Amino acid sequence: MARMKIDGDLCIECGICEPECAWYAIEVNPKYEISVGDSPFMVKGVNVRINYTACVDDFSCMDVCPTGAIYDSAAAPPVTPGTGDGGAGAGTPAPAAPQITVNLTGKAKCINSLLTEKGNSFVEKLLDKFTGKTEFNVYLSSKDRIFNSKNQEINGTTRFDKTYGLISIDISTSRVDAAAALEGARIILHEYIHAEMYRKLETLNKNDIDASNFREVYETYGNQHTSMANLYLTSMAEALKDFHQNALKDDYQKYIDNFGVAPGDDFYKALAWGGLKEGDVNEWNKLSEAEKAAINTTVGSKMGWLSRTAPCN
């Protein structure tokens, strides 16, 4: 593992480079295209791509700090420039780093692990798009509280950095901790779907038919939440139902004990509307007032009976 030191004086726009933002760990392997003239980061004549996910505490520094990268020779042996297609040169490269990097904490970390281990085929396919050979890295982190551009507190947010192919997901610790574990899963799944939509919209792979089809449909809907309501709502509901049955078994049984019946599909679909109905989403606006009231009542009357504790907390 080589280490890069960032010159804090070059962090001009954000004005600060916290100590946590001053060191970036990088894997020496083909994934980071170690070659000459291929990347904006110069290390003793060798250009490398930095793994930005190591900048855990001051994400805003990412875009402006890296221009002053210098090689810390005490931390790792020198890197040999590659040739041709950007390989790592002589020697055996380190194993490729995973494209989904998780820096979640507490309950959110637990729920994300359960989604990864026990999610249904929809969740598996969603996450598989960001592992192995991929154009994009996904970075998940926990933040105490998150606010949108209108200064309204929200559950999470997903952003895309086009320059570095980085999709960053922030999950609100306060919101997840206060919610039922199943609602926490909904929050994280919602943001993963945002990441998937960014992937489809931004991929440069012309052979990705699925992405091409999505872009055409997306132009009709105009924004991610309307697209999610139209294209992913049913899949989200099915994923939440499966997750409830297989990852939150005690909680699922608790529901049955309280209400005398297993949760119906309408319950999971109502839950999937969370994070969508609050915005100006066409599909939600098309519903009748009675339909909206039924969805709100379903969630409001039953979510309070579910456990806030995740199994691995």
WOGIWO-V651811 format. One record per residue. N is the residue number from 0. RES is the residue in one letter. OMEGA is omega in degrees with one decimal (* if undefined). NEAR is the number of other ideal C-beta (glycine too) atoms within 8 Angstrom. Layout:
# WOGIWO-V651811
n: (N & N)
res: (RES & RES)
omega: (OMEGA & OMEGA)
near: (NEAR & NEAR)
This chain:
# WOGIWO-V651811
n: (0 & 1 & 2 & 3 & 4 & 5 & 6 & 7 & 8 & 9 & 10 & 11 & 12 & 13 & 14 & 15 & 16 & 17 & 18 & 19 & 20 & 21 & 22 & 23 & 24 & 25 & 26 & 27 & 28 & 29 & 30 & 31 & 32 & 33 & 34 & 35 & 36 & 37 & 38 & 39 & 40 & 41 & 42 & 43 & 44 & 45 & 46 & 47 & 48 & 49 & 50 & 51 & 52 & 53 & 54 & 55 & 56 & 57 & 58 & 59 & 60 & 61 & 62 & 63 & 64 & 65 & 66 & 67 & 68 & 69 & 70 & 71 & 72 & 73 & 74 & 75 & 76 & 77 & 78 & 79 & 80 & 81 & 82 & 83 & 84 & 85 & 86 & 87 & 88 & 89 & 90 & 91 & 92 & 93 & 94 & 95 & 96 & 97 & 98 & 99 & 100 & 101 & 102 & 103 & 104 & 105 & 106 & 107 & 108 & 109 & 110 & 111 & 112 & 113 & 114 & 115 & 116 & 117 & 118 & 119 & 120 & 121 & 122 & 123 & 124 & 125 & 126 & 127 & 128 & 129 & 130 & 131 & 132 & 133 & 134 & 135 & 136 & 137 & 138 & 139 & 140 & 141 & 142 & 143 & 144 & 145 & 146 & 147 & 148 & 149 & 150 & 151 & 152 & 153 & 154 & 155 & 156 & 157 & 158 & 159 & 160 & 161 & 162 & 163 & 164 & 165 & 166 & 167 & 168 & 169 & 170 & 171 & 172 & 173 & 174 & 175 & 176 & 177 & 178 & 179 & 180 & 181 & 182 & 183 & 184 & 185 & 186 & 187 & 188 & 189 & 190 & 191 & 192 & 193 & 194 & 195 & 196 & 197 & 198 & 199 & 200 & 201 & 202 & 203 & 204 & 205 & 206 & 207 & 208 & 209 & 210 & 211 & 212 & 213 & 214 & 215 & 216 & 217 & 218 & 219 & 220 & 221 & 222 & 223 & 224 & 225 & 226 & 227 & 228 & 229 & 230 & 231 & 232 & 233 & 234 & 235 & 236 & 237 & 238 & 239 & 240 & 241 & 242 & 243 & 244 & 245 & 246 & 247 & 248 & 249 & 250 & 251 & 252 & 253 & 254 & 255 & 256 & 257 & 258 & 259 & 260 & 261 & 262 & 263 & 264 & 265 & 266 & 267 & 268 & 269 & 270 & 271 & 272 & 273 & 274 & 275 & 276 & 277 & 278 & 279 & 280 & 281 & 282 & 283 & 284 & 285 & 286 & 287 & 288 & 289 & 290 & 291 & 292 & 293 & 294 & 295 & 296 & 297 & 298 & 299 & 300 & 301 & 302 & 303 & 304 & 305 & 306 & 307 & 308 & 309 & 310 & 311 & 312)
res: (M & A & R & M & K & I & D & G & D & L & C & I & E & C & G & I & C & E & P & E & C & A & W & Y & A & I & E & V & N & P & K & Y & E & I & S & V & G & D & S & P & F & M & V & K & G & V & N & V & R & I & N & Y & T & A & C & V & D & D & F & S & C & M & D & V & C & P & T & G & A & I & Y & D & S & A & A & A & P & P & V & T & P & G & T & G & D & G & G & A & G & A & G & T & P & A & P & A & A & P & Q & I & T & V & N & L & T & G & K & A & K & C & I & N & S & L & L & T & E & K & G & N & S & F & V & E & K & L & L & D & K & F & T & G & K & T & E & F & N & V & Y & L & S & S & K & D & R & I & F & N & S & K & N & Q & E & I & N & G & T & T & R & F & D & K & T & Y & G & L & I & S & I & D & I & S & T & S & R & V & D & A & A & A & A & L & E & G & A & R & I & I & L & H & E & Y & I & H & A & E & M & Y & R & K & L & E & T & L & N & K & N & D & I & D & A & S & N & F & R & E & V & Y & E & T & Y & G & N & Q & H & T & S & M & A & N & L & Y & L & T & S & M & A & E & A & L & K & D & F & H & Q & N & A & L & K & D & D & Y & Q & K & Y & I & D & N & F & G & V & A & P & G & D & D & F & Y & K & A & L & A & W & G & G & L & K & E & G & D & V & N & E & W & N & K & L & S & E & A & E & K & A & A & I & N & T & T & V & G & S & K & M & G & W & L & S & R & T & A & P & C & N)
omega: (176.0 & 178.3 & 179.4 & 174.5 & -178.4 & 178.9 & -176.7 & -180.0 & -178.4 & 176.9 & -169.3 & -170.4 & -177.4 & 174.5 & -179.6 & 169.3 & 179.6 & 178.6 & -179.6 & -177.5 & -172.4 & -180.0 & 179.0 & 176.2 & 177.0 & 173.2 & 176.8 & -177.9 & -174.6 & -177.8 & -178.7 & 171.1 & -179.8 & -176.7 & 179.7 & 176.6 & -173.8 & -172.5 & -175.1 & -175.7 & -174.2 & 178.5 & -179.4 & 178.9 & -179.5 & 177.3 & 178.5 & 171.8 & -177.2 & 175.1 & -173.7 & -177.1 & 178.6 & 179.0 & -165.9 & -170.2 & -179.5 & -173.8 & -176.4 & -179.5 & -170.9 & -172.6 & -170.0 & -177.0 & -163.5 & -174.6 & -179.1 & -175.6 & 173.7 & -175.0 & 177.0 & -173.1 & -179.4 & -174.8 & -175.6 & 177.7 & 179.8 & 179.7 & 178.2 & -179.7 & 176.8 & 179.8 & 172.0 & -171.4 & 177.1 & 178.0 & -172.9 & 178.4 & -176.7 & 178.5 & -179.2 & -179.6 & 175.3 & 178.7 & 179.7 & 179.0 & 177.4 & -178.3 & 173.5 & 179.5 & -174.0 & 174.5 & 176.3 & 179.4 & 171.1 & -175.2 & 179.7 & 177.8 & 179.3 & -177.5 & 178.8 & 177.7 & 178.9 & 176.3 & -179.6 & -175.1 & -170.0 & 178.9 & -179.6 & -174.5 & 177.7 & 179.4 & 179.3 & -179.4 & 179.2 & -177.3 & 179.7 & -178.9 & -176.8 & 175.7 & -176.8 & -179.9 & -177.6 & 177.6 & -167.4 & 168.4 & 175.5 & -179.3 & 178.9 & 177.7 & 176.6 & 174.1 & -176.4 & 178.3 & -177.2 & -179.1 & 177.3 & -176.1 & 178.1 & -179.2 & 175.2 & -179.8 & -176.9 & -176.5 & -176.1 & 178.5 & 178.8 & -178.2 & 178.8 & 174.9 & -173.9 & -177.2 & -173.8 & 179.2 & -175.7 & 174.7 & -176.9 & -179.7 & 173.6 & 178.8 & -178.6 & 177.9 & -177.1 & -179.6 & -179.0 & -179.3 & -178.2 & -174.3 & 169.9 & -179.5 & 179.5 & 176.0 & 175.6 & 176.7 & 178.2 & 179.8 & -178.5 & 178.9 & 177.7 & -178.9 & 174.9 & 179.3 & 172.7 & 179.0 & 179.3 & 178.2 & 174.2 & 179.4 & -178.0 & -178.5 & -171.2 & -177.7 & 175.8 & -179.3 & -177.4 & -179.7 & 179.8 & -176.7 & -180.0 & 179.6 & 179.4 & 178.6 & -179.7 & -179.0 & 178.5 & 179.9 & -178.3 & 179.2 & 178.3 & -175.9 & 171.0 & 177.5 & -172.1 & -177.7 & 175.8 & 177.4 & 179.8 & -179.7 & -178.8 & -168.4 & -170.2 & -172.4 & -179.5 & 179.2 & 177.0 & -179.5 & 179.3 & 179.3 & 179.0 & 177.5 & 179.6 & -179.8 & 179.8 & -177.1 & -169.8 & -179.2 & -179.8 & -171.9 & 180.0 & 179.7 & 177.7 & 179.0 & 178.2 & 177.4 & -179.5 & 179.8 & -177.2 & -172.3 & 176.8 & 178.3 & 175.5 & 177.6 & 179.0 & 179.4 & -179.7 & 178.5 & -177.4 & 177.2 & 176.4 & 177.7 & -178.8 & 177.9 & 179.9 & -178.3 & 179.2 & -174.5 & -178.0 & -179.2 & 178.7 & -175.9 & -174.1 & -177.1 & 177.2 & -179.3 & -179.9 & -179.4 & 176.1 & 178.5 & 178.4 & 179.0 & 178.0 & -179.9 & 179.6 & 178.8 & -179.2 & 179.4 & 179.7 & -179.6 & -175.2 & -175.4 & -172.7 & -177.6 & -178.6 & 179.2 & -176.5 & -176.4 & 174.3 & -175.6 & 174.5 & -173.3 & -176.9 & 176.6 & *)
near: (9 & 13 & 11 & 16 & 10 & 15 & 9 & 9 & 5 & 10 & 16 & 6 & 6 & 11 & 5 & 7 & 11 & 9 & 5 & 9 & 14 & 10 & 11 & 13 & 10 & 13 & 12 & 13 & 12 & 11 & 8 & 12 & 10 & 17 & 13 & 7 & 4 & 7 & 8 & 6 & 12 & 8 & 12 & 7 & 6 & 12 & 12 & 15 & 11 & 11 & 12 & 12 & 10 & 8 & 13 & 7 & 6 & 11 & 7 & 6 & 14 & 13 & 8 & 11 & 16 & 12 & 8 & 11 & 14 & 8 & 11 & 10 & 6 & 3 & 7 & 9 & 4 & 6 & 15 & 9 & 10 & 11 & 6 & 5 & 3 & 9 & 11 & 11 & 10 & 3 & 6 & 2 & 9 & 7 & 6 & 8 & 9 & 6 & 11 & 10 & 11 & 7 & 10 & 11 & 7 & 11 & 12 & 14 & 11 & 12 & 14 & 12 & 9 & 16 & 14 & 9 & 7 & 8 & 15 & 9 & 5 & 10 & 14 & 9 & 8 & 11 & 12 & 8 & 9 & 13 & 9 & 5 & 2 & 9 & 8 & 13 & 15 & 13 & 12 & 15 & 12 & 13 & 9 & 6 & 9 & 12 & 7 & 8 & 3 & 4 & 5 & 6 & 7 & 10 & 11 & 14 & 9 & 12 & 6 & 9 & 11 & 6 & 5 & 9 & 10 & 13 & 16 & 13 & 15 & 12 & 17 & 16 & 14 & 8 & 15 & 16 & 9 & 6 & 10 & 10 & 16 & 14 & 12 & 14 & 15 & 14 & 17 & 16 & 13 & 14 & 14 & 12 & 12 & 12 & 13 & 10 & 13 & 12 & 14 & 13 & 10 & 11 & 10 & 5 & 7 & 5 & 4 & 9 & 6 & 7 & 12 & 9 & 8 & 12 & 10 & 8 & 11 & 12 & 7 & 6 & 10 & 6 & 6 & 7 & 10 & 12 & 13 & 15 & 14 & 10 & 8 & 10 & 14 & 7 & 8 & 14 & 13 & 11 & 13 & 15 & 11 & 10 & 17 & 14 & 9 & 8 & 13 & 16 & 8 & 8 & 13 & 12 & 8 & 11 & 14 & 10 & 6 & 7 & 9 & 4 & 6 & 6 & 11 & 7 & 7 & 8 & 11 & 14 & 12 & 12 & 14 & 12 & 13 & 12 & 10 & 14 & 10 & 4 & 7 & 4 & 11 & 9 & 11 & 12 & 7 & 5 & 9 & 5 & 6 & 6 & 8 & 11 & 8 & 10 & 13 & 9 & 8 & 11 & 13 & 8 & 7 & 12 & 11 & 6 & 8 & 13 & 9 & 8 & 6 & 11 & 10 & 6 & 7)
